[in-house]
Amino acid sequence: RITQPIAKAIKKPAADIYLSKYWIKHNERYHSKEIKSVGMTVEQFIIWVVENFNQIRAATGESFTLIVYNGDDTSMTATIDITIQSNDNYEVKTAQPRRIESLANKQILWEK
């Protein structure tokens, strides 16, 4: 869930986060190799990021990225891109481990 205090900080609505069957299949098809390399299934990885994110960065359009970042600029981060849907919930789109350098040009909206 994007809580009210976080929502206020990132200027987005507070709402629940959900994962559709379509995006599960997308992530299994395109990102499962990278996710399995960190010892998780796609669903486990997404749940872990949602429960442990400590940074949010801007993404494309109205989307934003939830990040589990350990503070080491040379390490991998765990990320999921989410966007608000017409039902006022956030939907997980892409989930994958990424190097923090790949996010360097994305504005930090919130940090724990």
GIMOVEN-V434745 format. One record per backbone hydrogen bond with DSSP energy under -0.5 kcal/mol. CO is the residue of the C=O (numbers start at 1). NH is the residue of the N-H. If there is no record, write none. Layout:
co->CO nh->NH
co->CO nh->NH
This chain:
co->1 nh->3
co->2 nh->15
co->3 nh->7
co->4 nh->8
co->5 nh->9
co->6 nh->10
co->7 nh->11
co->7 nh->12
co->15 nh->2
co->16 nh->90
co->18 nh->92
co->20 nh->24
co->21 nh->25
co->22 nh->26
co->23 nh->27
co->24 nh->28
co->25 nh->29
co->26 nh->30
co->27 nh->31
co->27 nh->32
co->28 nh->32
co->31 nh->35
co->32 nh->36
co->33 nh->37
co->35 nh->38
co->35 nh->40
co->36 nh->39
co->41 nh->45
co->42 nh->46
co->43 nh->47
co->44 nh->48
co->45 nh->49
co->46 nh->50
co->47 nh->51
co->48 nh->52
co->49 nh->53
co->54 nh->112
co->55 nh->67
co->56 nh->109
co->56 nh->110
co->57 nh->65
co->60 nh->63
co->63 nh->59
co->64 nh->82
co->65 nh->57
co->66 nh->80
co->67 nh->54
co->67 nh->55
co->67 nh->69
co->68 nh->78
co->71 nh->73
co->72 nh->75
co->75 nh->100
co->77 nh->79
co->77 nh->98
co->78 nh->68
co->79 nh->96
co->80 nh->66
co->81 nh->93
co->82 nh->64
co->83 nh->91
co->85 nh->88
co->89 nh->85
co->90 nh->18
co->91 nh->83
co->94 nh->81
co->96 nh->79
co->98 nh->77
co->99 nh->102
co->100 nh->103
co->101 nh->104
co->103 nh->106
co->105 nh->107
co->107 nh->58
co->107 nh->109
co->110 nh->56
